[in-house]
Amino acid sequence: MQEYLLFVFICTLQEYILYSLSFRNIFESGKECFIPKYVGPKMDMVRLKDWSDYEALPVTSWNIKQPADDDVREDALETG
């Protein structure tokens, strides 16, 4: 099986629905998934553990799910 990293950025509600289905497929197939996490002007690509991890993420003022500022996670750009 070929391994690779997947980076995801969601823009609209329609894309959210599409990517929600993709997230489930990613996790069911045992792949790793990383999403953007913004803290001020800095963006990291952090790992999602599984679907329930994604569902439990808090929502930003822009209505985007991402880990809380103090939630320390694997960063794809550091471990990649």
N, C-alpha and C positions, 0 to 999 in steps of 0.2 A: 504494500500500500504506500502510495506517495504521500509525504507529509508536506504541509504548507501552512502559512499563517493567513488569516482572513481579517481584514480591517473593515469596519462597518461605520457608515455615517448616515443618519436618518434625517431627512429634511421635512417631509410632510406626513399627514395622517395616512394617505394612501401608501406611501413608502413604508410607514410604520407597520401597516398590516402585512405588506409583502415581506418585509424583513423579519417580522415575527414568525412567519412560516419558515423562513430561511434559518433563523436562529434554532428553531426546534430541530430542523433537519441537520444542522451542524452538530448540535449536541448529541442527537441520536446516532450519528455516524462516528462519534468519538473524536471529532476535530476540535481544535482550539479556536476561540473567537475573542477578538479584542475590539473594544469600542473607545471612542474619544472621551477623555475626561479633561475638562477645562478648569484651571484654577487661575483666575486673573487672565493674563495674556498667554499663559503657558498651557500647552495641550500635551497630554500623554495618551498613549494607546494602551489601555489596561485590559486585563483578562477578565472575561466572564466565566464563572465556574460551571454554570448550568442554567437551564431555563428559569428555575425558581430564583436564582441569583439575580437574573435580569428583572423578573417581575417584582422583586423586593427593592429595587433601586429607587432612591428618592427622585423627585422631579425638580428641575431647576426653575428659576423664574421665567425661563423661555419655554417651559413645559417639555423639557428634554430629560429623559431618564439618564442619569449618570451617577457613579459612586459619589458619596459625600466627600468633601474636601479632606477630611481626616481618615478616610478609608484607604489604607495602604494596600496596594495590589501589585502584581507582577506587571511590569511595563515592557511591552514588546520591543521597544526601541533599545532597551537596556539588556534584555535577555535573548532577543531575536535570533 
